[in-house]
Amino acid sequence: SRALALQLQAMGVGRESRVGVALPRSLDLLVGLVAILRAGAAYLPVDLAHPDQRLARILASAQPSCVLADDTAAARFAGYRVLAPSQWSAGDARELSDSVQPQDAAYVIYTSGSTGEPKGVLVEHRAIVNRLQWMRSHYRIDADARILQKTPATFDVSVWEFFLPLLCGATLVIAPPDLHRDPVALADLIRRARISIVHFVPSMLDAFLAVPAARGLRLRQVFTSGEALEPALRDRFHATVEAELHNLYGPTEAAVDVSWWPAGRDDRSRPVPIGYPVWNTRLYVLDARMRALPPGVPGDLYLGGVQLARGYLGRDDLTAERFL
């Protein structure tokens, strides 16, 4: 990763640069992400399953300095410099300059939003570091943990899957491409690789619990986010798997998750709450005139604190509208 970071810096990549990443889940993907951050830039994951038109809109918006992609995908990035793993420098003895600041961009993830037009959410180092350090401390994750990375890099849950193990000294187990869609293969990998920490979107957890191979699995912690966790699914989880269950919540615009709830075996909440704010984060329930509402009165959820994204890349109008 240091050699690739030096190679990127030699190409002019540095603070506030963006580097596209279009690699399948692999060791190369991890090396690429770490190298981009070490070079001082922000990484921009793109999904090759998306049609050319959407890919072109994202690239036009983000203007990456270059793209890390296999030779087979290079044609889809015409007009951009493509650096395939076969071209990566394998060794470099030079010292790597490091001038990255907490307020610098760490990654950009595109979300379609309600309009269908891609919006690039730019997240700074201080925001995601707060989230990672909170998770490390709150759930006592250390070098004994074995964390499965199975979320596509274009979804922000992948950020903690990639970097929390490196920050904690834990073991990072990278699932093969597309394995996250196969509950039977996933259960087998969890058992064989002795996974202790894994994440599920609730709908995928529902499918996972339905396969016989999931019954009797023992893990340390299972995290859910991305959709509402229904009480019936929580209860079925505890009847099937031996593990702690934790419900997290957060939009892409706020460094992965901003709240947590222990959905343990004794939890009887209906519905399952999104819970309490993480470190240095505030949650408000406000009315249409942005006045605080009393307990029991529904309203809109507003977020505040260090984990907020900088805004939408290249969309100052939308940023001003949403980030108040």
Protein Blocks (a to p, Z undefined) as FASTA:
>chain_A
ZZmmmmmmmnopaehiacdddddcdfklmmmmmmmmmnopacddddfkbcfklmmmmmmm
nopabdcddfklmmmmghiacddfklpcfbdfbdcddfbdfkbcfbdcddebjnopacdd
dddfklmmmmmmmmmmmnopafkbccddfbdfkbmklmmmmmmmmmnopacddddehklm
mmklmmmmmmmnopabdcddfklmmmmmmpmklgopacfbdcdehiacdfklmmmmmmmb
gcddddddddfklghiacdcddbfklccdcddebjadehiacddddfkopacdehiacdd
ddedjklcfbjehilklmmmmmZZ
